[in-house]
């Protein structure tokens, strides 16, 4: 592990591992001291600390080392959580990077822990919901199994009862037959016949009452099972809707309504697959709002948020239905333009850039200056998600250092 970035990423990964361990241990009070104790017990962290001054890295004197740590760790965490958590982490990062961070301070880490713990708790809540519905389904199946076994037993009993009933009827009929054969007295015959007929009627009525009782019991059981099944179906449907909402939220940026970085990562892989398999040409446009930090500093984060939403709307209005746009993070947007050459993508970017430049952003009668810089690259065979983004990002860097408010 040679680079400073690699070491910071390792620390961030171990931090997430520690948070999960503490959550599984049901720790109520999670603080930086408890996390530090866990972190320092890990061999990977000890190895990093033994060589805490990475070889070949020049720390920029203009940026405090603690701020670099905060920036790197929070960026790493932001790659692993949904957009609504990313917004919280971004706000935390802006807050801490705007002021001096004392050496050894862990306030920022405590805040990040609370944010990620909230996310972990939300996952645990959904897992508990799933466990609950699975338990109810298991109970229902157990009841169904008992009912089926009971019905099988009842069917066997009914078979025996029917055979017994048939034997009773047959016995009474045989006795009447013997009365006809063995006696010549008409009165004795009539008496015997009426007696047997009465016995037959009693058996028929008893059998009818037994069948009615069994039918009523079956109807009650079926109604109860139907209600249980209906409850489970309703809960499953509600859970499915919550899962769909959670999945949508995991791919959607809460502030702008655009897709988020996770969705972008998935779309890039799909675009590369289409290029390699079907030779579909596509281009990538990376956009950054110029001097966005000044907008936040001069007008406040609320106006900064409104600016991001307005820029997102202008992008959506000018892009085609099959174009893809996401908020990559902070004030940066990414667009994937399928069936679009490099020059065509540049024209798309230039069109949107000029519209944003001409649009009026104002707050309490005071105009908010908003321009954008953009970098464009085209997908090439052999690319991966990193290489195509690095080319577009390099073009964006060139646009910013050439005066901003332009497309390169």
PLY file of the C-alpha trace (Angstrom):
ply
format ascii 1.0
element vertex 408
property float x
property float y
property float z
element edge 407
property int vertex1
property int vertex2
end_header
0.00 0.00 0.00
2.04 2.89 -1.32
-0.28 5.86 -1.74
-1.73 8.12 0.91
-5.17 7.70 -0.72
-4.96 3.91 -0.39
-4.22 4.21 3.30
-7.10 6.61 3.87
-9.43 4.26 1.97
-8.26 1.37 4.17
-8.94 3.42 7.30
-12.41 4.30 5.98
-13.13 0.61 5.21
-12.00 -0.42 8.68
-14.13 2.36 10.17
-17.23 0.96 8.45
-16.29 -2.52 9.69
-15.97 -1.19 13.26
-19.35 0.58 13.02
-21.01 -2.64 11.88
-19.34 -4.59 14.70
-20.51 -2.07 17.30
-24.02 -2.15 15.88
-24.09 -5.96 16.02
-22.88 -5.77 19.62
-25.88 -3.46 20.32
-23.70 -0.68 21.69
-25.96 2.20 22.70
-23.34 4.90 23.29
-20.99 4.88 20.31
-18.27 7.54 20.55
-14.87 8.26 19.08
-13.02 6.69 22.02
-14.85 3.38 21.61
-14.22 3.45 17.86
-10.54 4.31 18.37
-10.07 1.35 20.72
-11.55 -0.97 18.12
-9.53 0.62 15.30
-6.18 0.44 17.13
-6.73 -3.27 17.80
-6.71 -4.02 14.06
-3.40 -5.14 12.56
-4.06 -3.29 9.28
-4.43 0.01 11.15
-1.30 -0.67 13.23
0.63 -1.23 10.01
-0.59 2.06 8.56
0.28 3.94 11.76
3.77 2.40 11.82
4.41 4.06 8.50
2.22 7.14 8.93
4.28 9.32 6.64
3.69 7.82 3.16
6.56 7.76 0.77
6.46 10.19 -2.15
3.48 12.28 -1.00
3.62 16.04 -0.79
1.05 17.48 1.58
-0.19 20.79 0.24
0.73 23.49 2.74
-2.44 25.37 1.88
-4.64 22.57 3.22
-4.38 21.33 6.83
-3.63 17.58 7.06
-6.67 17.07 9.37
-8.89 18.59 6.68
-7.46 16.18 4.13
-8.25 13.27 6.42
-11.81 14.55 6.95
-12.28 15.04 3.21
-10.91 11.62 2.25
-12.75 9.65 4.94
-16.13 11.34 4.35
-15.73 10.95 0.58
-15.04 7.25 1.06
-18.10 6.85 3.28
-20.19 8.75 0.72
-19.42 6.09 -1.91
-20.99 3.38 0.24
-24.30 4.88 1.39
-27.53 6.13 -0.29
-28.02 9.68 -1.50
-29.94 10.93 1.55
-26.99 9.89 3.70
-24.55 11.40 1.16
-26.28 14.78 1.55
-25.82 14.59 5.33
-22.15 13.66 4.95
-21.62 16.43 2.38
-23.15 18.98 4.74
-20.93 17.68 7.54
-17.87 17.93 5.29
-18.71 21.50 4.21
-19.20 22.46 7.85
-15.86 21.10 9.04
-13.80 22.10 6.01
-14.96 25.71 6.39
-13.20 26.04 9.75
-9.92 25.08 11.38
-9.77 21.50 12.63
-7.47 21.07 15.66
-4.95 18.24 15.57
-6.41 15.14 17.16
-10.01 16.42 17.01
-12.66 13.71 16.61
-15.81 15.85 16.62
-16.24 15.33 12.88
-15.89 11.56 13.35
-18.55 11.48 16.08
-20.94 13.29 13.74
-20.18 10.93 10.86
-20.73 7.95 13.16
-24.20 9.24 14.09
-25.11 9.68 10.41
-23.91 6.22 9.36
-25.44 4.64 12.50
-28.79 6.14 11.45
-28.38 4.43 8.05
-27.42 1.09 9.65
-30.45 1.34 11.96
-32.74 1.90 8.95
-31.35 -1.28 7.36
-31.91 -3.17 10.61
-35.49 -1.91 10.69
-36.15 -3.27 7.18
-34.52 -6.59 8.13
-36.77 -6.79 11.22
-39.82 -6.14 9.03
-38.77 -8.97 6.73
-38.18 -11.31 9.67
-41.61 -10.41 11.06
-43.46 -11.20 7.83
-41.47 -14.41 7.36
-42.39 -15.47 10.90
-46.07 -14.76 10.22
-45.87 -16.70 6.98
-44.22 -19.62 8.79
-46.97 -19.59 11.42
-49.60 -19.53 8.69
-48.00 -22.49 6.91
-47.84 -24.36 10.22
-51.57 -23.75 10.73
-52.23 -24.85 7.15
-50.24 -28.02 7.73
-52.29 -28.75 10.86
-55.51 -28.08 8.94
-54.51 -30.40 6.10
-53.59 -33.13 8.62
-56.90 -32.57 10.42
-58.84 -32.70 7.15
-57.06 -35.92 6.19
-57.96 -37.41 9.56
-61.55 -36.16 9.19
-61.76 -37.67 5.73
-60.62 -41.00 7.13
-63.16 -40.72 9.96
-65.88 -39.77 7.48
-64.99 -42.77 5.35
-65.38 -45.02 8.40
-68.64 -43.29 9.38
-70.03 -43.71 5.85
-69.08 -47.37 5.86
-70.72 -47.78 9.28
-73.83 -45.95 8.05
-74.03 -48.15 4.97
-73.65 -51.27 7.15
-76.41 -50.01 9.44
-78.77 -49.47 6.49
-77.83 -52.82 5.02
-78.36 -54.53 8.37
-81.81 -52.98 8.79
-82.77 -53.95 5.23
-81.64 -57.53 5.81
-83.64 -57.73 9.02
-86.77 -56.52 7.17
-86.13 -59.11 4.50
-85.87 -61.84 7.14
-89.11 -60.63 8.70
-90.86 -61.13 5.36
-89.40 -64.57 4.97
-89.73 -65.84 8.54
-93.14 -64.58 9.47
-96.53 -65.00 7.82
-98.30 -62.61 10.17
-98.90 -59.36 8.37
-99.04 -57.37 11.61
-95.67 -58.69 12.76
-94.21 -57.87 9.35
-95.63 -54.32 9.46
-94.33 -53.84 12.97
-90.84 -55.03 12.03
-90.74 -52.93 8.85
-91.84 -49.73 10.62
-89.27 -50.34 13.37
-86.46 -50.75 10.88
-87.60 -47.75 8.86
-87.55 -45.68 12.04
-84.01 -46.89 12.79
-82.96 -46.00 9.26
-84.45 -42.51 9.60
-82.67 -41.97 12.91
-79.36 -43.03 11.37
-79.93 -40.74 8.39
-80.73 -37.79 10.66
-77.69 -38.48 12.87
-75.49 -38.69 9.76
-76.98 -35.44 8.44
-76.25 -33.63 11.74
-72.67 -34.94 11.72
-72.14 -33.71 8.15
-73.61 -30.27 8.97
-71.32 -29.93 12.00
-68.25 -30.91 9.99
-69.23 -28.48 7.22
-69.58 -25.63 9.73
-66.20 -26.46 11.29
-64.60 -26.53 7.84
-66.15 -23.19 6.86
-64.90 -21.54 10.09
-61.40 -22.92 9.56
-61.32 -21.83 5.92
-62.54 -18.34 6.82
-59.86 -18.03 9.49
-57.17 -19.20 7.06
-58.45 -16.83 4.39
-58.20 -13.88 6.80
-54.66 -14.90 7.79
-53.66 -15.20 4.14
-55.20 -11.82 3.37
-53.24 -10.22 6.23
-50.00 -11.75 4.99
-50.67 -10.64 1.41
-51.41 -7.08 2.57
-48.24 -6.97 4.67
-46.19 -8.44 1.81
-47.59 -5.84 -0.59
-46.84 -3.02 1.84
-43.33 -4.37 2.32
-42.86 -4.66 -1.46
-43.88 -1.01 -1.85
-41.49 0.02 0.92
-38.71 -2.00 -0.72
-39.40 -0.39 -4.11
-39.35 3.03 -2.47
-36.09 2.20 -0.70
-34.59 0.93 -3.96
-35.69 4.12 -5.74
-34.26 6.23 -2.93
-31.00 4.30 -3.13
-30.66 5.36 -6.79
-32.13 8.86 -6.49
-30.66 12.14 -5.26
-33.09 13.60 -2.73
-32.23 17.23 -3.38
-32.42 17.44 -7.19
-34.56 14.40 -8.00
-31.87 13.21 -10.43
-30.17 9.84 -10.30
-27.27 9.57 -7.85
-23.71 8.27 -8.08
-24.72 4.67 -7.42
-27.15 4.78 -10.36
-24.44 6.41 -12.50
-22.01 3.58 -11.72
-24.59 1.03 -12.84
-25.40 3.00 -16.01
-21.71 3.29 -16.95
-21.31 -0.49 -16.80
-24.43 -0.91 -18.96
-23.11 1.66 -21.48
-19.72 -0.08 -21.71
-21.45 -3.44 -22.23
-23.56 -1.99 -25.07
-20.45 -0.51 -26.66
-18.52 -3.77 -26.57
-21.44 -5.98 -27.56
-23.44 -3.84 -30.01
-20.92 -1.11 -30.92
-23.25 1.61 -29.58
-21.35 4.91 -29.50
-21.94 7.06 -26.42
-20.37 10.12 -24.80
-19.90 11.32 -21.24
-20.37 14.92 -20.13
-19.12 16.07 -16.72
-20.38 19.43 -15.44
-19.32 21.54 -12.48
-20.89 24.79 -11.21
-18.30 27.57 -11.23
-17.39 29.08 -7.84
-20.15 27.14 -6.12
-18.46 27.51 -2.74
-18.74 31.30 -3.09
-22.49 30.94 -3.68
-22.81 28.98 -0.44
-20.56 31.41 1.44
-22.22 34.60 0.12
-25.88 33.51 0.04
-26.05 30.48 2.32
-26.49 26.75 1.74
-30.23 27.10 1.15
-29.59 29.22 -1.95
-26.85 26.80 -2.93
-29.40 23.98 -2.81
-31.89 25.98 -4.89
-29.13 26.65 -7.42
-28.40 22.94 -7.71
-32.10 22.18 -8.23
-32.45 24.88 -10.90
-29.37 23.69 -12.81
-30.73 20.11 -12.63
-34.06 21.31 -14.10
-32.32 23.12 -16.97
-30.37 19.96 -17.79
-33.52 17.81 -17.77
-35.37 20.24 -20.02
-32.64 20.14 -22.69
-31.70 16.46 -22.65
-33.42 13.69 -24.62
-35.58 11.06 -22.93
-32.96 8.34 -23.40
-30.13 10.54 -22.07
-29.00 9.83 -18.52
-28.15 12.52 -15.95
-27.06 12.12 -12.34
-25.77 14.28 -9.54
-22.29 12.88 -9.10
-21.68 14.66 -5.82
-21.65 18.19 -4.44
-22.07 20.58 -7.38
-20.96 18.07 -10.03
-23.29 16.48 -12.60
-22.65 13.67 -15.10
-24.56 12.94 -18.32
-24.35 9.80 -20.45
-25.47 10.52 -24.01
-26.12 7.32 -26.03
-25.75 7.29 -29.83
-23.82 10.55 -29.56
-20.38 11.33 -30.99
-17.80 13.50 -29.24
-18.59 16.55 -31.37
-22.36 16.08 -30.94
-21.87 15.80 -27.16
-19.80 19.01 -27.18
-22.69 20.80 -28.94
-25.17 19.43 -26.36
-22.93 20.68 -23.56
-22.44 24.06 -25.21
-26.21 24.47 -25.64
-26.91 23.72 -21.98
-23.98 25.83 -20.78
-25.22 28.87 -22.73
-28.79 28.44 -21.42
-27.53 28.31 -17.82
-25.35 31.36 -18.50
-28.35 33.33 -19.80
-30.72 32.19 -17.06
-31.38 34.53 -14.14
-30.78 33.21 -10.62
-31.81 35.73 -7.97
-32.36 35.91 -4.23
-34.28 38.75 -2.59
-33.76 40.88 -5.66
-30.03 40.22 -5.76
-28.72 38.25 -8.73
-26.80 35.06 -8.02
-24.08 34.56 -10.66
-24.26 31.00 -11.99
-22.12 29.55 -14.78
-20.88 26.06 -15.50
-17.77 24.39 -16.86
-18.02 21.09 -18.71
-15.74 18.33 -19.93
-16.70 15.84 -22.63
-15.29 12.43 -23.53
-16.46 9.56 -25.68
-16.62 5.91 -24.65
-13.96 3.76 -26.34
-13.62 0.01 -26.57
-11.29 -1.15 -23.83
-12.47 1.62 -21.50
-13.60 0.99 -17.98
-15.66 3.28 -15.74
-12.51 5.02 -14.48
-10.75 5.73 -17.77
-13.70 7.34 -19.53
-14.47 9.49 -16.49
-10.84 10.54 -16.10
-10.77 11.84 -19.70
-13.97 13.85 -19.20
-12.72 15.09 -15.83
-9.41 16.15 -17.39
-11.37 18.11 -20.00
-13.41 19.72 -17.19
-10.16 20.66 -15.41
-8.94 22.27 -18.65
-12.20 24.24 -18.97
-11.87 25.54 -15.42
-8.25 26.58 -15.85
-8.99 28.19 -19.20
-11.36 30.72 -17.69
-14.46 28.66 -16.75
-17.95 28.91 -18.29
-16.94 26.79 -21.27
-16.98 23.24 -22.67
-13.79 21.33 -23.44
0 1
1 2
2 3
3 4
4 5
5 6
6 7
7 8
8 9
9 10
10 11
11 12
12 13
13 14
14 15
15 16
16 17
17 18
18 19
19 20
20 21
21 22
22 23
23 24
24 25
25 26
26 27
27 28
28 29
29 30
30 31
31 32
32 33
33 34
34 35
35 36
36 37
37 38
38 39
39 40
40 41
41 42
42 43
43 44
44 45
45 46
46 47
47 48
48 49
49 50
50 51
51 52
52 53
53 54
54 55
55 56
56 57
57 58
58 59
59 60
60 61
61 62
62 63
63 64
64 65
65 66
66 67
67 68
68 69
69 70
70 71
71 72
72 73
73 74
74 75
75 76
76 77
77 78
78 79
79 80
80 81
81 82
82 83
83 84
84 85
85 86
86 87
87 88
88 89
89 90
90 91
91 92
92 93
93 94
94 95
95 96
96 97
97 98
98 99
99 100
100 101
101 102
102 103
103 104
104 105
105 106
106 107
107 108
108 109
109 110
110 111
111 112
112 113
113 114
114 115
115 116
116 117
117 118
118 119
119 120
120 121
121 122
122 123
123 124
124 125
125 126
126 127
127 128
128 129
129 130
130 131
131 132
132 133
133 134
134 135
135 136
136 137
137 138
138 139
139 140
140 141
141 142
142 143
143 144
144 145
145 146
146 147
147 148
148 149
149 150
150 151
151 152
152 153
153 154
154 155
155 156
156 157
157 158
158 159
159 160
160 161
161 162
162 163
163 164
164 165
165 166
166 167
167 168
168 169
169 170
170 171
171 172
172 173
173 174
174 175
175 176
176 177
177 178
178 179
179 180
180 181
181 182
182 183
183 184
184 185
185 186
186 187
187 188
188 189
189 190
190 191
191 192
192 193
193 194
194 195
195 196
196 197
197 198
198 199
199 200
200 201
201 202
202 203
203 204
204 205
205 206
206 207
207 208
208 209
209 210
210 211
211 212
212 213
213 214
214 215
215 216
216 217
217 218
218 219
219 220
220 221
221 222
222 223
223 224
224 225
225 226
226 227
227 228
228 229
229 230
230 231
231 232
232 233
233 234
234 235
235 236
236 237
237 238
238 239
239 240
240 241
241 242
242 243
243 244
244 245
245 246
246 247
247 248
248 249
249 250
250 251
251 252
252 253
253 254
254 255
255 256
256 257
257 258
258 259
259 260
260 261
261 262
262 263
263 264
264 265
265 266
266 267
267 268
268 269
269 270
270 271
271 272
272 273
273 274
274 275
275 276
276 277
277 278
278 279
279 280
280 281
281 282
282 283
283 284
284 285
285 286
286 287
287 288
288 289
289 290
290 291
291 292
292 293
293 294
294 295
295 296
296 297
297 298
298 299
299 300
300 301
301 302
302 303
303 304
304 305
305 306
306 307
307 308
308 309
309 310
310 311
311 312
312 313
313 314
314 315
315 316
316 317
317 318
318 319
319 320
320 321
321 322
322 323
323 324
324 325
325 326
326 327
327 328
328 329
329 330
330 331
331 332
332 333
333 334
334 335
335 336
336 337
337 338
338 339
339 340
340 341
341 342
342 343
343 344
344 345
345 346
346 347
347 348
348 349
349 350
350 351
351 352
352 353
353 354
354 355
355 356
356 357
357 358
358 359
359 360
360 361
361 362
362 363
363 364
364 365
365 366
366 367
367 368
368 369
369 370
370 371
371 372
372 373
373 374
374 375
375 376
376 377
377 378
378 379
379 380
380 381
381 382
382 383
383 384
384 385
385 386
386 387
387 388
388 389
389 390
390 391
391 392
392 393
393 394
394 395
395 396
396 397
397 398
398 399
399 400
400 401
401 402
402 403
403 404
404 405
405 406
406 407
